[in-house]
Amino acid sequence: MQFIMTFSNNETVTFSETDLLHAWKNDTTYLNIGDDQAFYLDEIFNGSYQDAIATSSEQQLAKERPILALAGLFADADWLTFETNPEKYYQTKAIVSLTTKD
């Protein structure tokens, strides 16, 4: 199975259920600590679609409707990458559709 994300600029990204995903969330915990004014991302997920299902509390539903596990993950994340040392980050709020393809 493949997943297709379409972004607001009409760019599409296709990935399979075994491709690695990295989901990132903006980390604002530093705001209350001293003079540190740097900005950070915190990795909240690292794995494949299959790993996302395994961590879902609704595993059976996620297996029946695979897009649910990814949609939930992307809704919680701020950024996505598809590489361990990414050159490109995708902002999740720019995703306008997520579809499956067999």
N, C-alpha and C positions, 0 to 999 in steps of 0.2 A: 504494500500500500504506500502511496505517496500523499504528501500534504502540500497544498499550494497556498501560500500567503500572498495576498495582493495588498499593496500599500497605496496610500493616497496619491502618490506620484505615478501610479500605474506600474511601478516595478513589481515583478513577481519573483518569489523565491520558492523553489520546489525542493523538498527534502523527503527522505524515506523514513520509515519507522525505525531504522537502525542507525541513522545519522545522529551524531552527537549535537546536542543543543546546550547552550549556556544561557541561563536567564539571570539578569542582574536587576538589582533594586537600588535606587538612590539611598545612600547611607548618610543620614543627617545627625547621627549620634555625636559627631565631633563638635556640633554647634555649641554645646555646653561645656567644652573642655578647653580651657586655657586660650592661647592665642592661635591655635591651629586653624587656619582658614582655607586649607586645601579641601577639595571636594573628592568624594570617593563613591565607588560602586561596590556593592556587596553581592557576591554570587549566591543566589538563592537556589539554583538548580544546575546540575551538571550531569547529563545523561541523555539517553535516547527516549523516544516516545514510549518504548516498552518500559523504561524505568519510571516514566511519569505515571503510567498506569499502575505500576507496582506500589507507588507512593500515594495513589488516590484512595480516599476512604470509600469511594463507590467503585471498586474495581470491576464488578460485573457490569454496571452501567457503562463504564468507560470502555469496556471490551465490546459492548453492543453498539455504542455510539462513540467511536474513537476520538472524534473531534472534541468531545467534552473535556477530556483530560488536558489537551493542549490549550483549549480556549480558557480554561480556568488558570492554567499556568501563565499564559500570556496576559491575562487580565491582572494578575498580581505583580508581574514583572514590569520594569520600566524600559529595559533594553534587552535585546537578544543578540547572540553571536553564534556562529557555527564552526568556530575554530578555537583551538586551545590558546593560541596567541593571535587574537583577532586583529585584522587590519580594518574591519568594518563592523560597526554596531548598527543594529536596527532598532528604532524607537517603537515600542509596542503600541503607543497611542496612534501611530500612523497606519496600523493594520486596519484595512476596511473589510477584508473578507478572509476566511480560512475555509478551504474546501479539501475534500479527499478525492483521490483518484486511484482506482485499482490497477 
